[in-house]
Amino acid sequence: MSDPGCWSGGWDDGVVQGRADPQREILDVESVAGHLLPAGGVFAFLAGHRRELFPDELFADLFPSGRGRPSIPADVVASVIVLQTLHGLSDAEAVEAVTFDLRWKAACGLAVTAPGFHPTVLTYWRRRLARSQRPNRIFDAVKSVVAETGVLAGKARRALDSTVLDDAVATQDTVTQLISAIRRVARDVPGAVAVIAEHCSGHDYRDPGKPVIAWDDPDARARLVDALVSDAHRLLGHLPDAELDAKAAEAVALLALVAGQDVEPAGGSDGADGRWRIARRVAPERVISTVDPETRHAHKTRHRRQDGYKAHVKVEPDTGLITGCALTPAAGPEHSDAAVGIELLADEPDPIEVLADSAYGTGELLAAAAAGGHTAIIKPWPLRPRCPRG
């Protein structure tokens, strides 16, 4: 088992891969109550095959430094993530289950007395997986088990669908984003603090809050936006000419993005005089938060807007098994249902029937389905009259 300290909170980058102790403890749940688990169920399967399904070497690349505190063993975290997904639990609910539910403890190879861990441990593991070269490795491992069972043999239908996953991050307005982005540059870019002190006067950027102005006064708001955008441009223009590491370069790029996406030259200006105002339009794929720059506005319907990401799935409809998945930003043509659907169909070696709603009925997807020998059973787009009704 890993260092107990890692079970009580998250970790930073100083972490080495933790490994499970092959010797069972006296109160090991699998030893004393494993026979009570239903045969053929997921708890019994993980209890018996967890380590071969999720071997340590499968996750070794997530801990390149080889130094620091030991993490929770990979087979334990992977098993928790599988059970969490299967039962639709939040991070906090999953941690509660692995702390108090003996079935979860048996599946994860834990003793009755094993403590839980902080829910952010799951967040950090998912983040490391998402940034790795193989973000879907847990899904792929489970998928290989499904293939070995033969449960999908002869089942030649796949349904495509998507859903918006709400992001917990707060949507930020133009003023908040500009201040936050400038403060991030101050934190991450060497020499930026001195540049801000000398050239940026639109706000005290040591203060994370909004400036105190008459927010119901359009002229006051316009002057503030003009001052913040001008500060951003001066900061970008006066930063020391030096090669930046990845973190600093990302901060600079984000500031340049938020300083341009919501503004336009003020009335009577061509932009050369440095006068700016909030634009009378919404930028395509607008960044809505500097805390999570990848999250986006999404319109699932004309009247319902959500902020977050979009999950795309390919499902065998008879068994309900997910055979393919993808996670994308919620906006942008390259992340549309049809565009991602083409990618999900690309790994189908044999002809199948493709079931989907009208969002997938684009010419590109229909052509891709035909090229793969698939039969598209897709709801057509509604017909619209050529002439308006009088």
C-alpha positions as CSV (number, residue, x, y, z in Angstrom):
1,M,0.0,0.0,0.0
2,S,1.1,3.6,-0.6
3,D,2.1,6.2,2.0
4,P,-1.1,6.9,4.1
5,G,-0.4,10.6,3.6
6,C,-1.4,10.4,0.0
7,W,-4.8,9.1,1.0
8,S,-5.8,12.2,2.9
9,G,-5.3,14.8,0.2
10,G,-4.2,15.5,-3.4
11,W,-0.7,15.6,-4.6
12,D,1.7,17.9,-6.5
13,D,4.2,17.0,-9.2
14,G,6.6,15.5,-6.6
15,V,5.0,12.0,-6.8
16,V,6.4,8.6,-7.6
17,Q,4.2,5.7,-8.7
18,G,2.7,3.8,-5.8
19,R,2.5,0.0,-5.9
20,A,0.1,-2.3,-4.1
21,D,1.5,-4.7,-1.5
22,P,1.0,-8.3,-2.9
23,Q,0.6,-9.6,0.7
24,R,-2.9,-9.4,2.0
25,E,-3.7,-7.9,5.4
26,I,-5.5,-9.8,8.1
27,L,-8.8,-7.9,7.6
28,D,-8.5,-8.0,3.8
29,V,-12.2,-7.9,2.6
30,E,-11.6,-10.2,-0.4
31,S,-10.2,-12.8,1.9
32,V,-12.9,-12.7,4.5
33,A,-15.9,-11.9,2.4
34,G,-15.0,-12.3,-1.2
35,H,-17.1,-15.4,-1.5
36,L,-20.2,-13.2,-1.0
37,L,-19.6,-11.3,-4.1
38,P,-22.0,-12.4,-6.9
39,A,-20.1,-14.5,-9.4
40,G,-19.7,-12.8,-12.8
41,G,-20.3,-9.4,-11.4
42,V,-18.0,-6.4,-11.8
43,F,-17.0,-6.4,-8.1
44,A,-15.9,-10.1,-8.2
45,F,-14.2,-9.5,-11.6
46,L,-12.1,-6.6,-10.3
47,A,-11.3,-8.4,-7.1
48,G,-9.8,-11.3,-9.1
49,H,-8.3,-9.6,-12.1
50,R,-7.7,-6.0,-11.1
51,R,-3.9,-6.1,-11.3
52,E,-3.7,-7.9,-14.6
53,L,-6.3,-5.5,-16.1
54,F,-4.5,-2.4,-14.7
55,P,-0.8,-3.4,-14.3
56,D,1.6,-0.8,-12.9
57,E,3.5,-0.5,-16.2
58,L,0.3,0.7,-17.9
59,F,0.5,4.0,-15.9
60,A,4.3,4.3,-15.5
61,D,4.5,7.3,-18.0
62,L,2.3,9.4,-15.6
63,F,5.1,9.6,-13.1
64,P,8.2,10.5,-15.2
65,S,10.3,12.1,-12.5
66,G,10.5,8.9,-10.3
67,R,10.8,11.1,-7.2
68,G,8.5,12.2,-4.4
69,R,5.7,10.6,-2.4
70,P,4.1,7.4,-3.6
71,S,0.7,7.8,-5.2
72,I,-2.2,5.5,-4.6
73,P,-1.6,2.3,-6.5
74,A,-2.8,2.5,-10.1
75,D,-5.0,-0.6,-9.9
76,V,-6.9,0.9,-7.0
77,V,-7.5,4.2,-8.6
78,A,-8.5,2.6,-12.0
79,S,-10.9,0.3,-10.2
80,V,-12.5,3.2,-8.4
81,I,-12.9,5.1,-11.6
82,V,-14.5,2.1,-13.3
83,L,-17.0,1.6,-10.5
84,Q,-17.6,5.4,-10.3
85,T,-18.5,5.5,-14.0
86,L,-20.6,2.4,-13.8
87,H,-22.7,3.8,-10.9
88,G,-22.7,7.4,-12.0
89,L,-21.2,8.8,-8.8
90,S,-19.5,12.0,-8.1
91,D,-15.9,12.1,-6.8
92,A,-17.1,12.6,-3.3
93,E,-19.7,9.8,-3.6
94,A,-17.1,7.4,-5.0
95,V,-14.7,8.1,-2.2
96,E,-17.5,7.5,0.3
97,A,-18.3,4.2,-1.4
98,V,-14.7,2.9,-1.3
99,T,-14.5,4.0,2.4
100,F,-17.6,2.3,3.7
101,D,-18.9,-0.2,1.0
102,L,-17.3,-3.6,1.5
103,R,-17.9,-4.5,-2.2
104,W,-15.8,-1.6,-3.3
105,K,-13.1,-2.5,-0.8
106,A,-13.0,-6.1,-2.1
107,A,-12.9,-4.9,-5.7
108,C,-10.0,-2.6,-4.9
109,G,-8.1,-5.1,-2.7
110,L,-8.4,-3.1,0.5
111,A,-8.7,-4.0,4.1
112,V,-11.8,-3.3,6.2
113,T,-9.9,-0.7,8.1
114,A,-8.4,1.0,5.0
115,P,-9.1,4.8,5.1
116,G,-10.5,6.7,2.2
117,F,-8.8,9.5,0.3
118,H,-9.6,13.0,-0.7
119,P,-11.9,13.3,-3.7
120,T,-9.3,15.5,-5.5
121,V,-7.1,12.5,-5.9
122,L,-9.5,11.3,-8.6
123,T,-9.4,14.8,-10.2
124,Y,-5.6,14.7,-10.3
125,W,-5.5,11.2,-11.8
126,R,-8.0,12.2,-14.5
127,R,-6.0,15.3,-15.3
128,R,-2.8,13.3,-15.6
129,L,-4.5,10.8,-17.9
130,A,-6.1,13.6,-20.0
131,R,-2.7,15.2,-20.6
132,S,-0.9,11.9,-21.4
133,Q,-0.4,10.3,-24.8
134,R,-3.0,7.7,-24.0
135,P,-5.9,9.4,-22.2
136,N,-8.3,6.5,-22.8
137,R,-6.2,3.7,-21.5
138,I,-8.7,2.7,-18.7
139,F,-11.5,2.6,-21.2
140,D,-9.4,0.7,-23.7
141,A,-8.5,-1.9,-21.0
142,V,-12.2,-2.4,-20.2
143,K,-13.0,-2.5,-23.9
144,S,-10.5,-5.3,-24.4
145,V,-12.2,-7.4,-21.7
146,V,-15.5,-6.8,-23.4
147,A,-14.1,-8.0,-26.7
148,E,-12.7,-11.2,-25.1
149,T,-16.1,-12.1,-23.7
150,G,-17.6,-12.2,-27.2
151,V,-20.7,-10.5,-25.9
152,L,-20.7,-8.2,-29.0
153,A,-20.3,-11.0,-31.5
154,G,-22.9,-10.7,-34.2
155,K,-24.2,-7.4,-33.0
156,A,-23.9,-5.1,-36.0
157,R,-25.6,-1.9,-34.8
158,R,-24.0,1.1,-33.2
159,A,-25.8,4.2,-31.9
160,L,-24.1,7.6,-31.9
161,D,-25.1,10.2,-29.4
162,S,-23.6,13.1,-27.3
163,T,-24.4,15.1,-24.2
164,V,-23.1,18.3,-22.7
165,L,-21.1,17.9,-19.5
166,D,-21.6,21.0,-17.3
167,D,-18.4,22.5,-16.1
168,A,-18.3,23.7,-12.5
169,V,-16.1,26.7,-13.4
170,A,-17.8,30.1,-13.1
171,T,-18.3,31.9,-16.4
172,Q,-16.3,35.1,-16.4
173,D,-17.2,38.4,-18.1
174,T,-14.8,40.5,-20.1
175,V,-13.5,42.6,-17.2
176,T,-12.9,39.6,-14.9
177,Q,-11.2,37.6,-17.7
178,L,-8.8,40.5,-18.5
179,I,-7.8,41.0,-14.8
180,S,-7.4,37.3,-14.2
181,A,-5.3,36.9,-17.4
182,I,-3.0,39.8,-16.5
183,R,-2.6,38.4,-12.9
184,R,-1.7,35.0,-14.4
185,V,1.0,36.6,-16.5
186,A,2.3,38.3,-13.4
187,R,2.5,34.9,-11.6
188,D,4.0,32.8,-14.4
189,V,6.1,35.1,-16.6
190,P,9.5,36.3,-15.3
191,G,9.8,40.1,-15.3
192,A,6.0,40.6,-15.8
193,V,5.5,42.2,-12.3
194,A,7.9,45.0,-13.1
195,V,6.3,45.6,-16.5
196,I,2.8,45.8,-14.9
197,A,4.1,48.2,-12.2
198,E,5.6,50.6,-14.8
199,H,3.1,50.4,-17.7
200,C,-0.3,49.2,-16.4
201,S,-2.5,51.6,-14.5
202,G,-6.1,50.5,-15.3
203,H,-6.4,48.5,-12.2
204,D,-4.4,47.4,-9.1
205,Y,-3.6,43.9,-10.4
206,R,-2.6,42.7,-6.9
207,D,-6.4,42.8,-6.2
208,P,-8.2,39.8,-7.8
209,G,-11.6,41.6,-7.6
210,K,-13.4,44.0,-9.9
211,P,-12.6,47.7,-9.8
212,V,-15.1,49.9,-7.9
213,I,-16.9,51.9,-10.5
214,A,-20.5,52.9,-11.3
215,W,-21.4,49.7,-13.1
216,D,-24.7,51.2,-14.2
217,D,-22.9,53.9,-16.0
218,P,-22.1,52.8,-19.6
219,D,-19.4,55.4,-20.0
220,A,-17.6,54.2,-16.8
221,R,-17.8,50.6,-18.0
222,A,-16.4,51.6,-21.4
223,R,-13.5,53.6,-19.9
224,L,-12.6,50.6,-17.7
225,V,-12.7,48.1,-20.6
226,D,-10.5,50.5,-22.6
227,A,-8.0,50.8,-19.8
228,L,-7.8,47.1,-19.2
229,V,-7.4,46.2,-22.9
230,S,-4.7,48.9,-23.2
231,D,-2.9,47.5,-20.2
232,A,-3.0,44.1,-21.7
233,H,-1.5,45.3,-24.9
234,R,1.2,47.3,-23.1
235,L,2.1,44.3,-21.0
236,L,2.4,42.1,-24.0
237,G,4.4,44.7,-25.8
238,H,6.9,45.3,-23.0
239,L,7.5,41.8,-21.7
240,P,11.3,40.9,-21.7
241,D,12.4,39.3,-24.9
242,A,13.2,35.8,-23.6
243,E,12.3,32.2,-24.4
244,L,9.3,31.2,-22.2
245,D,8.6,27.8,-20.7
246,A,5.3,26.1,-21.5
247,K,3.5,27.5,-18.4
248,A,4.6,31.1,-19.1
249,A,3.9,30.8,-22.9
250,E,0.4,29.6,-22.1
251,A,-0.3,32.5,-19.8
252,V,0.9,35.0,-22.5
253,A,-1.2,33.3,-25.2
254,L,-4.3,33.3,-23.0
255,L,-3.9,37.0,-22.3
256,A,-3.6,37.8,-26.0
257,L,-6.7,35.8,-26.7
258,V,-9.0,37.3,-24.0
259,A,-7.7,40.8,-24.9
260,G,-9.0,40.4,-28.4
261,Q,-12.0,38.1,-28.4
262,D,-14.5,40.5,-26.7
263,V,-13.4,43.9,-27.9
264,E,-13.3,46.1,-31.0
265,P,-12.1,49.6,-31.8
266,A,-14.1,52.3,-30.2
267,G,-16.5,54.3,-32.3
268,G,-14.7,56.5,-34.7
269,S,-11.4,54.6,-34.2
270,D,-9.6,52.3,-36.5
271,G,-7.7,50.7,-33.6
272,A,-4.5,52.5,-34.3
273,D,-5.1,55.0,-31.5
274,G,-5.6,52.2,-28.9
275,R,-9.3,53.0,-28.0
276,W,-11.4,49.9,-27.3
277,R,-14.9,48.9,-26.4
278,I,-16.8,45.7,-25.8
279,A,-17.7,44.2,-29.2
280,R,-21.3,44.2,-30.5
281,R,-21.0,40.4,-31.3
282,V,-19.9,37.2,-29.7
283,A,-16.6,35.7,-30.8
284,P,-16.8,32.2,-32.2
285,E,-15.7,29.5,-29.7
286,R,-15.3,32.3,-27.1
287,V,-13.2,31.4,-24.0
288,I,-15.5,31.9,-21.1
289,S,-13.1,31.3,-18.2
290,T,-9.4,31.8,-17.7
291,V,-9.6,29.1,-15.0
292,D,-10.5,26.5,-17.5
293,P,-9.8,27.9,-21.0
294,E,-11.1,24.8,-22.8
295,T,-14.7,25.1,-21.5
296,R,-17.2,26.6,-23.9
297,H,-20.8,27.8,-24.3
298,A,-23.0,25.1,-25.8
299,H,-26.5,25.3,-27.2
300,K,-28.1,21.9,-26.9
301,T,-31.4,23.5,-28.0
302,R,-32.2,27.0,-29.2
303,H,-33.4,28.2,-25.8
304,R,-31.0,26.1,-23.5
305,R,-27.4,27.1,-23.1
306,Q,-24.9,25.2,-21.0
307,D,-21.2,25.8,-20.2
308,G,-18.8,22.9,-20.4
309,Y,-17.6,20.1,-22.6
310,K,-19.3,17.6,-24.9
311,A,-19.1,13.8,-24.4
312,H,-19.6,11.7,-27.5
313,V,-20.3,8.0,-27.3
314,K,-20.8,5.0,-29.6
315,V,-23.1,2.4,-28.1
316,E,-24.2,-1.1,-28.9
317,P,-28.0,-0.6,-28.3
318,D,-29.0,-4.1,-27.3
319,T,-26.4,-4.5,-24.4
320,G,-25.9,-0.8,-23.7
321,L,-22.2,-1.2,-23.9
322,I,-20.2,1.8,-24.9
323,T,-17.7,0.8,-27.6
324,G,-16.2,4.2,-28.4
325,C,-16.0,7.6,-26.7
326,A,-14.5,11.1,-27.0
327,L,-14.5,14.3,-25.0
328,T,-14.3,17.6,-26.8
329,P,-14.9,21.3,-26.1
330,A,-18.6,22.0,-26.5
331,A,-18.3,24.4,-29.4
332,G,-16.6,24.5,-32.8
333,P,-17.3,22.8,-36.1
334,E,-14.5,20.3,-35.6
335,H,-16.2,19.2,-32.3
336,S,-19.7,18.8,-33.8
337,D,-21.6,15.6,-33.4
338,A,-21.1,14.6,-37.0
339,A,-17.4,15.5,-37.1
340,V,-16.7,13.4,-34.0
341,G,-19.0,10.7,-35.2
342,I,-16.8,10.2,-38.3
343,E,-13.9,9.6,-36.0
344,L,-15.8,7.1,-33.8
345,L,-16.8,5.1,-36.9
346,A,-13.3,4.9,-38.2
347,D,-12.3,2.0,-35.9
348,E,-15.2,-0.2,-37.0
349,P,-13.6,-3.0,-39.1
350,D,-16.8,-4.6,-40.3
351,P,-20.0,-3.0,-41.8
352,I,-22.5,-1.9,-39.2
353,E,-25.9,-0.1,-39.0
354,V,-25.3,3.5,-37.8
355,L,-28.2,4.8,-35.7
356,A,-28.3,8.5,-34.9
357,D,-30.4,11.6,-34.8
358,S,-30.4,14.4,-37.4
359,A,-27.4,16.1,-35.9
360,Y,-25.3,13.4,-37.5
361,G,-27.0,13.6,-40.9
362,T,-24.3,15.7,-42.7
363,G,-23.0,14.9,-46.1
364,E,-19.5,14.3,-44.7
365,L,-20.7,11.6,-42.2
366,L,-23.0,9.9,-44.7
367,A,-20.1,9.8,-47.1
368,A,-17.8,8.4,-44.5
369,A,-20.3,5.7,-43.5
370,A,-20.8,4.7,-47.1
371,A,-17.0,4.5,-47.6
372,G,-16.7,2.2,-44.6
373,G,-19.5,-0.1,-45.9
374,H,-21.9,1.0,-43.2
375,T,-25.6,1.6,-43.5
376,A,-26.7,4.9,-42.1
377,I,-30.1,4.9,-40.4
378,I,-30.1,8.6,-39.4
379,K,-33.1,10.8,-38.8
380,P,-33.3,13.3,-41.7
381,W,-33.3,17.0,-41.3
382,P,-36.8,18.5,-41.2
383,L,-38.0,19.8,-44.5
384,R,-38.5,23.6,-44.7
385,P,-40.9,25.2,-47.2
386,R,-39.1,27.1,-50.0
387,C,-41.5,30.0,-49.7
388,P,-42.7,31.6,-46.4
389,R,-46.3,30.9,-45.5
390,G,-48.5,33.9,-46.1
